[in-house]
Amino acid sequence: MSGAVADATKPRLRKQPRRRLSRRQEQRRRILRAALVTAFLLLLHPLAFLPVARRWRLRLRPPGALAETRLLAACIKCGQCVQVCPVEAIHLADVEDGLGVGVPYIDARFQACDFSCDAISCVLACPTGALSHAVARKEEVRCGLARLARPDACLARQGKGFQGLARGVKFQGRLRYEEVDRWNPIPVHDHPYDRELCDLCVLECPIGETALALEPVPDERGVPRMTPTVREGCVGCGVCEMICPQEPTCIVVDERKTWGRA
């Protein structure tokens, strides 16, 4: 008890009230915080430019896209092009694209641009001219240029046919089949194929033989093999890349590449 009494007799220390900052001191703190945040963002800004400067990730852009640096400057990331695309081929880039975040792109392997809209709706919807009809006319709506990247894996070059679903029952991509519905794209998994010689990329090319055709091309032994051959009319829509039944795809689209220029 004596200890308890002794504690009770000790004078209690009053909690000192927290000294409030003056208005001038508070303003100084706010300015300092803002300056630190600004300096931090300025240090990070060059890092955001690296993916663009180093071209770490090339993107297949929608039809009529301006040159890359001009596109990044003109695009306001509004997403209007995404909303009007009838096959939902257009997506907005994520933060890993640095300054390209929010800029529209197409991943042709998952969903190509098959011109189902006919009038290039994404260009019409763009409010800033980042997607331009002038560019579309000059470049023939060119997004890139197709290339047979894995000729040895190509079923046509192997002399093989194809039966069944091009990408399997779970594939969500859509395509406009004129013999089924001229205007409305349908799921690719609803359209089975039966081809004596695989020519799906040529068959479904929306441009036709001026862009892609099967031609006899000699192999390393000089034996002619029917080979998907890219022609000048190719606009890089990516349908050939999407429809190729081989995994990984045998034919790819090189972004921003044009005919006769690497």
Secondary structure, DSSP 8 states (H G I E B T S, - for coil): -HHHHHHHHS------------HHHHHHHHHHHHHHHHHHHHHHHHHHHHHHHTT-S--B--TTB--HHHHHHH-----HHHHH-TT--EEE--GGGGGGTT-EEE-TTT-----TTSS-HHHHH-SSSSB-HHHHHHTTT--EEEEES-GGG-TTTTT--EEE-SS-TT---EE--TTT-SSS-EEGGG--EEESS--HHHHH-SS-TTTEEEEEEE-TTS-EEEEEEE-TT-----HHHHH--SSS-SEEEEET-BTTB-
